[in-house]
Amino acid sequence: MKQLFLNVIVSLGAITFSFSQNDIMNYNLEKVSFKSHGTRVVGFLGNPGTKSPKPAVVILGPICSVKEMSPIQYATRLAKLGFVTLCFDARNFGESDGTPRQFESLKLKEEDIKSAVDYLISNKEVDTNKLFLLGICNGTNEIISVATEDKRIKAISLVSGNYLIKENMVHLLGDETIWNTHLQRARLAKEKFDKKREVQYIKIIDNTSTDQLLPQLPIYEWYHPWENKAPYFGFRGGWKNEVTAMSEWETLNFNALDFSRELRVPTLLIHGEMSDGGYEYAKRIFNSIPTKNKKAIWEDKIIHFQYYEDASVIDRATENIAHWFNQY
């Protein structure tokens, strides 16, 4: 393991970027809000310092994430490269409204993405013929789903996807028994909510059990600092270590392959050797996409969380994303 991390450091030291100084733009980042099916959604809008209508990107982050996590890392970099960018707290999370709080729903997030596109189209700074989507980790699933049906989208990028395929989720949770326990708990929690409007919560992360949404220890170690808000870390946003138990009824019943097989828009997939599921499930997704306009970038020895916070890895990813979108 020690040698592996040394190799990662050495390989990152050799990275070069092809953007010239003229390609790097000033940008403004402002907090904005828009409505998604009548509910207020709060996000960050990145706007390059140019006057002409510009291409625009909606960015969706990992499961239960808030905009201050990985989404803002991509939003700011892509804004510097000439894109109007929008990342947001999905309904029920962070600064956005919506109940029940901390309800993770693929269906609601898909609606939020479409509402975000509507909001960008209403912005006079945006070239409405150049609209793109970017998904990170679990956000890749909703991005794929929306892109199969929303004809406004010209191309998408999928970064370090945790693709919702049953075998991948069994691997993430530990084994089939744990997977089934989570599924049945979600079913009962959904039935209770539907009948009595009672909400059952579970932890997103924990370091001692397999009951939480994301059970592996490295996931706990990355997310745990985001629980600490006071007195100095308010900039970390509204992330909370809880999620409705019924959320897993959607995530564990979703099959990303059902949607990737219908994907016709140009697609860029970026995946690390130690991203969630490794290469195996990302390659199943990539190979299932029928469009000829697709490209995969496989990054050996790169860890999932480097796509969240490693400046060199994110710089390289956003450079590739910008080049991909600029083709369309």
Protein Blocks (a to p, Z undefined) as FASTA:
>chain_A
ZZmmmmmmmmmmmpccfbdfklpccdddddddddeehiacdddddddfbfbdcddddddd
dehiafklmmlmmmmmmmmnopacdddddehiajbgcddehiacfklmmmmmmmmmmmmm
mpmkbcfklccdddehjlmmmmmmmmmmmmkbmbdcdehiacddfklmmmmnopamlmmm
mmmmmmmmmmmmmmnopacdddfbdckbckbmblcfklmmmmmmmmpmbfklmmnojadc
dddfklmmmmmmpcfklmmmmpcbdcdddddfklghijmlmmmmmmmpmbfbbcddddeh
iafklmmmpmklmmmmmmmmmmmmmmZZ
